[in-house]
Amino acid sequence: MNAQSAAPGFVESARIALYLKHFPPSGAPVQGGSATAVDGLASGLARNGADTVVLCEGRERSSVRAPGGYRIECFPNPGRYRSFRVAQELPQYLDKRMGARPGLCLLYGIFTPSCYALGRALRQLGIPYVASPLDPYDRWMFRRNAHLKWPYWYLFERRHLRDACAIQVLDQRHEEPLRRLGIRTPVIESPTGVADSPAPAAHWRLEAPGAVFLGRIDAYNKGLDTLIDAFARVADRVEPRLTLTLRGPDWGDRARLERRVRALGLSKRVAFLGPDYSTAPPDILAGYELLCLPSRFEGFGLVALEAMLAERVMLVSERAGVARHVMASGCGVSVPPTVDGVASGLMTLLRRRRHWADMGRRGRRYALARLHWKKVAADALGNYARLLS
């Protein structure tokens, strides 16, 4: 079901709210995967005619119109970020906004106390909510900080998911771990999308290609330790002029990864750069030939879509939601997030370098045709109409 096949009058009458506690109240700049996902979907919903608002919390009350056509309502909350305390005005606002018209609220976050607390308040008000965790609840997610996550799961997260009218996932494969954990709530798929973007001036250094990882320097989640070890294997045996750059904010692992690079004798071929928030990601990616996203777990992989817009080729983990789109478009390879898997994928791409330009063009065409935010939002509206019916 899509927006065109939704119940008559649904788009004109329904009100959709998206809650992300740390969303920028001014509407810009939007940084990070979760904020970008909320902004993209909200913009797409607004373009499809839905009455859409993004809710967040901050230092003071504000209300602005975002460039994407939706409203941003920020509510004052002086408490800590990871707190069960929700801004007092927030449930009151939703009660007034949705009291007389059909609507629902999307709660964005995984293991997020404020989502649990707001979900409780919405239940009491009779307002349906959709849980949108963004990441999968697979074994890799639970392995880090397991001593904290499992108690929170049994005390709060499980109930939060069970009481939702639906769970919105980025990839239908994320339903399986939910079912293994005993969650029977309906699951709807809504992938990350892309916005209109001018085509880059594509260039290819076929004889001395550059590979890049773009995102937070989080070794475990993003599989960067695996990437470095796989690169060492390929660099020595297959491609002596291949370079690798890891770009993004340090989440505490950069120093350890730099030591690993030195130990492998790769200091002249592996570079670390901090984040560049002044340049659009597709423009950054256009300066390299290959994107590497070898995550151990990944909800979707927004950077892969940005690489598609930049007409780059890519290696992505098979556990990323974007993997099937990469394979369907033919713009890259999907591999197990292991040293063997990543090394094999890099070698496969290097052997196909004469086809990179065509692969990159196919990726861009696919993203704009099938994953444009307006289309993603239209499909989402169809799911919401079915839920509220």
RONUTOR-729776 format. One line per 10 residues: their letters; for each residue x, z, y of C-alpha. Coordinates in steps of 0.5 Angstrom, whole numbers, plus 2048, in hexadecimal, padded with zeros to 3 digits. Each point is the difference from the previous one (the first is absolute). Last residue first. Layout:
BEGIN
A> X Z Y | ... .
***
This chain:
BEGIN
SLLRAYNGLA> 7F1 814 803 | 805 804 804 | 805 7FE 7FA | 7FE 7F9 800 | 801 7FF 807 | 807 803 800 | 802 7FB 7FB | 7FE 7FA 804 | 803 803 806 | 807 800 7FC .
DAAVKKWHLR> 7FF 7F9 7FF | 7FF 7FE 807 | 806 805 802 | 805 7FC 7FB | 7FD 7FA 803 | 801 802 807 | 807 803 7FE | 803 7FA 7FE | 802 801 7F8 | 7FD 7F9 7FD .
ALAYRRGRRG> 802 7FA 805 | 805 803 805 | 804 804 7FA | 800 7FA 7FB | 802 7FB 806 | 806 805 801 | 802 800 7F9 | 800 7F9 7FF | 804 7FF 806 | 805 805 7FD .
MDAWHRRRRL> 800 7FC 7F9 | 802 7FA 803 | 805 802 804 | 803 804 7FA | 800 7FA 7FC | 808 7FF 800 | 801 807 7FF | 7FD 800 7F9 | 806 803 7FC | 801 805 806 .
LTMLGSAVGD> 7F8 802 7FE | 801 801 7F9 | 807 804 801 | 7FC 805 805 | 7FB 801 7FB | 805 801 7FA | 803 805 804 | 7FA 804 802 | 7FD 800 7F9 | 807 803 7FD .
VTPPVSVGCG> 801 805 805 | 7F8 802 7FF | 7FA 7FF 805 | 7FD 7FB 7FB | 800 7F9 803 | 7FB 7FC 804 | 803 7F9 803 | 7FF 7FC 806 | 7FC 7FB 805 | 7FC 7FD 7FA .
SAMVHRAVGA> 7FA 802 803 | 7FD 803 7FA | 806 804 7FE | 801 803 807 | 7F8 802 800 | 801 803 7F9 | 806 804 803 | 7FC 803 807 | 7FD 806 7FC | 807 802 7FF .
RESVLMVREA> 802 802 7F9 | 803 7FA 7FE | 805 801 805 | 801 7FB 805 | 806 7FA 801 | 7FF 7FC 805 | 800 7F9 804 | 7FF 7FF 807 | 7FB 7FC 804 | 800 805 806 .
LMAELAVLGF> 7F8 801 7FE | 802 802 7F9 | 805 805 802 | 7FB 803 804 | 7FC 800 7FA | 805 803 7FC | 801 806 805 | 7F9 802 7FF | 802 802 7F9 | 7FA 802 7FC .
GEFRSPLCLL> 7FF 807 7FE | 807 801 7FE | 804 803 7FA | 807 800 7FD | 801 7FB 806 | 804 7FA 7FF | 7FF 7FC 807 | 805 7FB 801 | 7FF 7FB 805 | 804 7FA 800 .
EYGALIDPPA> 803 7FB 805 | 801 804 806 | 7FF 7FF 808 | 7F9 7FE 7FF | 7FF 807 7FD | 801 803 807 | 7FB 7FB 803 | 7FB 802 7FB | 801 807 801 | 7FE 800 808 .
TSYDPGLFAV> 806 802 804 | 800 806 805 | 7FF 805 7FA | 807 7FF 7FD | 802 805 7FB | 807 802 7FE | 805 7FB 7FD | 804 801 7F9 | 804 7FB 7FE | 803 7FE 7F9 .
RKSLGLARVR> 805 7FA 7FF | 806 803 804 | 7FF 807 7FD | 7FF 7FE 7F9 | 805 803 7FC | 7FB 804 7FB | 802 807 802 | 7FF 7FD 808 | 7F9 7FE 7FE | 7FF 806 7FC .
RELRARDGWD> 802 804 806 | 7FC 7FC 805 | 7FA 802 7FB | 801 807 801 | 801 800 808 | 7F9 7FC 800 | 7FC 804 7FC | 7FC 805 805 | 7FB 7FC 802 | 804 7FB 804 .
PGRLTLTLRP> 7FC 7FB 805 | 801 7F9 7FE | 804 7FA 7FE | 804 7FF 7F9 | 805 7FA 801 | 802 7FC 7FA | 806 7FB 7FF | 801 7FA 7FC | 806 7FC 800 | 803 802 7F9 .
EVRDAVRAFA> 7FA 7FE 7FD | 800 800 7F8 | 804 806 7FD | 802 805 805 | 7FA 7FF 805 | 7FB 800 7FA | 803 806 7FD | 801 804 807 | 7F9 7FE 802 | 7FD 803 7FA .
DILTDLGKNY> 803 806 802 | 7FE 800 807 | 7F9 7FE 7FE | 7FF 806 7FB | 802 805 805 | 7FB 7FD 805 | 7FA 801 7FC | 7FB 800 805 | 7FD 807 7FE | 807 803 7FE .
ADIRGLFVAG> 805 7FD 805 | 7FB 801 806 | 804 7FD 806 | 7F9 7FE 803 | 7FF 7F8 800 | 803 7F9 800 | 805 7FF 7FB | 804 7F9 801 | 804 7FB 7FC | 804 7FB 804 .
PAELRWHAAP> 802 7FA 7FD | 807 7FD 801 | 800 7F8 7FD | 7F9 7FF 801 | 7FF 803 807 | 7F9 7FE 801 | 7FD 7FF 807 | 7F8 801 802 | 7FE 800 807 | 7FA 805 7FF .
APSDAVGTPS> 7F9 7FE 7FF | 7FC 803 805 | 7FC 806 7FE | 7F8 801 7FF | 7FF 807 7FC | 802 802 7F9 | 7FC 804 7FB | 801 806 7FC | 7FC 800 7F9 | 7F9 802 800 .
EIVPTRIGLR> 7FE 802 7F9 | 7FA 804 7FE | 800 806 7FB | 7F9 804 7FE | 802 807 7FF | 801 802 7F8 | 807 804 801 | 802 803 7FA | 808 7FF 801 | 800 7FB 7FC .
RLPEEHRQDL> 7FA 7FC 804 | 804 801 806 | 807 7FD 7FD | 7FC 7FA 7FE | 7FC 7FF 806 | 807 7FE 804 | 800 7F9 7FC | 7FA 7FE 805 | 806 800 806 | 7FF 803 807 .
VQIACADRLH> 7FB 805 7FD | 7FA 803 804 | 7FD 805 7FC | 7F8 801 800 | 7FA 804 802 | 806 806 801 | 7FE 807 7FC | 804 7FE 7FA | 806 7FE 804 | 800 806 805 .
RREFLYWYPW> 7FF 805 7FA | 806 7FD 7FC | 804 801 807 | 7FF 807 801 | 801 806 7FB | 802 7FB 7FA | 804 7FB 804 | 803 805 804 | 803 804 7FA | 803 7FA 7FE .
KLHANRRFMW> 803 7FD 806 | 804 806 802 | 804 802 7F9 | 800 7F8 7FF | 804 7FF 807 | 802 7F9 7FE | 7FE 7FE 7F9 | 7F8 800 802 | 801 7F9 803 | 804 7FD 7FB .
RDYPDLPSAV> 7FB 802 7FB | 7FA 7FC 803 | 7FB 803 805 | 801 7F9 804 | 802 800 808 | 7FB 7FE 805 | 7FC 806 7FF | 7F9 7FD 803 | 7FB 805 7FE | 7F9 7FD 803 .
YPIGLQRLAR> 7FB 805 803 | 7F8 801 800 | 7FD 804 806 | 7FB 805 7FD | 803 805 806 | 802 805 7FA | 804 7FB 7FD | 803 7FD 806 | 803 807 801 | 803 801 7F9 .
GLAYCSPTFI> 803 7F9 801 | 803 802 807 | 803 806 7FC | 803 7FB 7FB | 803 7FB 805 | 803 806 804 | 804 802 7FA | 803 7FA 7FE | 802 7FF 7F9 | 7FF 7F8 801 .
GYLLCLGPRA> 7FE 7FE 807 | 7FA 7FB 803 | 7F9 803 800 | 7FB 7FA 801 | 7FA 802 803 | 7F9 7FD 7FF | 7FA 7FE 803 | 7F8 7FF 801 | 7FD 802 806 | 7FD 806 803 .
GMRKDLYQPL> 805 805 7FF | 806 7FC 800 | 803 801 807 | 7FD 807 801 | 802 802 7F9 | 807 7FD 801 | 801 803 807 | 7FE 807 7FD | 805 7FF 7FB | 806 7FE 805 .
EQAVRFSRYR> 7FE 805 805 | 803 806 7FC | 807 7FD 7FF | 802 800 7F9 | 804 806 7FD | 802 7FF 7F9 | 807 800 802 | 806 7FB 7FF | 800 7FE 807 | 800 807 803 .
GPNPFCEIRY> 7FB 802 805 | 7FF 7FE 807 | 7FA 7FC 7FE | 7FD 7FC 806 | 7FB 7FA 7FE | 802 7F8 801 | 7FB 7FB 7FF | 803 7F9 800 | 7FB 7FA 801 | 800 7F9 7FC .
GGPARVSSRE> 801 7F9 804 | 807 7FF 7FD | 804 802 806 | 7FD 807 800 | 7FB 803 804 | 801 807 802 | 7FE 807 800 | 804 806 801 | 7FF 807 7FE | 807 804 801 .
RGECLVVTDA> 806 802 7FB | 7FF 7FC 7FA | 7FB 7FE 7FB | 7FD 7F9 7FE | 7FA 7FC 7FE | 7FF 7F9 800 | 7FA 7FD 802 | 7FC 7F9 7FE | 7F9 7FE 801 | 801 7FA 7FC .
GNRALGSALG> 7FF 7F8 803 | 805 7FD 7FB | 806 800 805 | 7FF 808 801 | 801 800 7F8 | 806 7FC 800 | 803 805 806 | 7FE 806 7FC | 803 7FD 7FA | 807 7FE 804 .
DVATASGGQV> 800 807 804 | 7FF 804 7FA | 805 7FC 7FC | 805 800 805 | 7FF 808 801 | 802 801 7F9 | 806 7FB 7FF | 804 803 806 | 7FF 7FE 808 | 7FB 7FF 804 .
PAGSPPFHKL> 802 800 807 | 7FB 800 803 | 7F9 802 7FF | 800 806 805 | 7FE 805 7FB | 806 7FE 7FB | 7FD 801 7F9 | 803 807 7FE | 7F9 803 7FD | 7FE 7F9 7FD .
YLAIRASEVF> 7F8 800 7FF | 7FD 7F9 800 | 7F8 800 802 | 7FB 7FB 7FF | 7FA 7FF 803 | 7FA 7FC 7FD | 7FB 7FC 804 | 802 7FA 801 | 804 7FF 7FA | 7FB 802 7FC .
GPAASQANM> 7FA 7FC 803 | 7FF 7FC 7F9 | 803 804 7FA | 807 7FD 7FF | 801 7F8 7FE | 804 7FE 807 | 804 806 800 | 803 7FF 7F9 | 7FD 802 7F9 .
***
